[in-house]
């Protein structure tokens, strides 16, 4: 797992052996079972997640119905807004698969960033990338039809089709499961 993480970090900064050992000593890796709820609505948390292996999902429960807002898979990070606002979470975070996560907290991050300033630079770069990606995703969602959203998903994140239950994919796309089934059938018909 260390190598996966260090390969990812090397895209942004180079690490000395001392810095690698400092990361290893933090004991950040967690193996989490499918179905585990990492964060509940109303819960306060200081934890951020980086997916090394597996899939986690964010969702709200509105009128007793789950509304999926995002999926995070390998080499993606999630810092729930409640971590920075220090308020109770407005949504849930759960594991869709058995996962290996790097779990850190804001206190630990502050300590590492003060000892090794280049981590702060890397975190800033990651934050900027994530913000830009989320803005593009939001704009695409708001300006596209359900069929376009599904086709975008097939193009950008085809792995989710096999990894995530259809009703959660439908929720993520902003449609009902029956509508997703009809949409998929229509697309398959066009291809043949």
N, C-alpha and C positions, 0 to 999 in steps of 0.2 A: 504493500500500500504506500509505503514511503516513496518508492520510485514513481508511482503514478502521480503523487502530489508534487514531487520535485520536478518531474517533467513538465507539469502544468505551470509551476512557478517560473521555470526557466524561460517560458515565453515572455515573461515580463522583466525579471531581474535575475542576476546570477547570485548564487549563494556560496558562502564559504562553508567549510566543514563545521565551524563553530555555529553558524546560523542554522545549518541542517540539524545539528545536535540539539540546539535550543528548541527547535520545532518538535523533534522527536520526544524530548523530555517533557513536553507539555501534556502528553498522553491525550491527544485530541480524538483519536479514532474510536468510533462506536459501531458495533454491529447491532443492527436493529431489525426486528422481525416484521414481516408484512402485517399490516393492520394496526401497528403501533401508532397511537396518537402522540405526536411530539409536542403539540401545543393545542390547547382548547380555547374556545371563545371565552373571554372573561378572565383568562389566566395572564399573569404578568410573567415576563421572561427576559433574560439577558442573553439567550442563546441564539447564535447564528449557525447555519448549516451549509456545508459544502459536500455535494454528493460525489463520492469516489466511485460507487457502484450502486445501482438501484434507481428507484424513482420515488419521489415524494410529491404530494399534492397539497395545494391550498384550496380551501373551500369555506363558504358561508353556509349557515342553515337559515333559510328564510321561509317562513310559513311551513315549517316541518320538511322542507325540501332542500337537498344539498345543491349548492350552486358552485361548481368548480371554476376557479379563476386561473390556475396555473399548474403546470407539471414541471418539476425540476429533475433532470436526469444527469448522467455522468458529466462531471466537470462544470456543474452549474451551482451557483451559490444563492442562498436565500437568507436575508436578514429581515425578519418580520418587522413591520413598522412599530410594533409595541416595544421593540428593543430600543429604538432611538427616541421614541416619545415617552418611554417609561410609563405607559398606560396599559390597561388590560387589553388583550388581543381582541380584535373584532372578528377573527376567523380561526379556523382549525388548520393544522398541518399534520398530515398523516403519511405513513409509509405505504406505498402501493405494492412494493416488492420487498423481499429481504434486502436490506441495504447496508452499505458501509459508508458511514458519514464521518466527516470531520466536524466536530462540534466545538465551537469556541464561545467565549462570552466577552462582553465589552470590557470588563476589567482586565482579562488576560490579553486581549488585543492591545489595550492601552499600554500595558507593561512591555509587550514584545515590541510595539512601535517605538517606545521610548528608548529601548536598548538597541534596536536595529532600525534606524530611520528608513532604510530602503523598503521595509515592509509597509510602512505608511504610504510610500510612493506607489507600491504595487496595489494596495487597497484602493487608493484614489483612482488608479487606472482602471481597475476592475469595476469600481462604482460608476465611473463615467461610461464604460462599455455597457454595463447593465442598464443604466438609465437610458442610453440611446436605443438599445434593443427594445426595452419596454415601451418607449415612446413610439417606435416604428410598429411594434405589435399592436399597440392600442389604436393607432391611426388606421392600420390595415383592418382591424376588427370593426371600427366605426364606419369605414367607408366601403366595406365589401358585403356582398350578399352571403347567405349561408353556404351556397355552393362554392363561391370564391374562397371562403374561410376554410372549407374542407380541402379544396385543391391546394391551398397554401400549406395546410397541415401535411398533406401527402408529400409536398415538395420539400418542406423545411424540417419536418419531424416525423418521417414515415414510421419510425420505430414505435411511436405511441399507439398506432393502430393495433399492433399486436400486444402491447404491454398494458393497455388500459381498457377497462370495461366500456362497452359502447354507450351505456347511459351516462357515464362520466365524460366521455368524449363529446357527446351531444350537449351536455351542460356547458362544457368548455367552449363549444362553438356557438352557444346561445340559442340552441334549438331543442326540440323534443326528440326523444329516442326514435319514435316512429318516423319523424321527418328525416332524421339521419339515415334510416334504412331506405326510405324512398329516394333520397338524394344519392346514396351509394348505388342503388339499382339504376337510376337514371344515368349516372356517370359510366357505369359498366356497359349499359346499353349503347351509349354514344361511342364507346371504344370498339364495340363489335360490329 
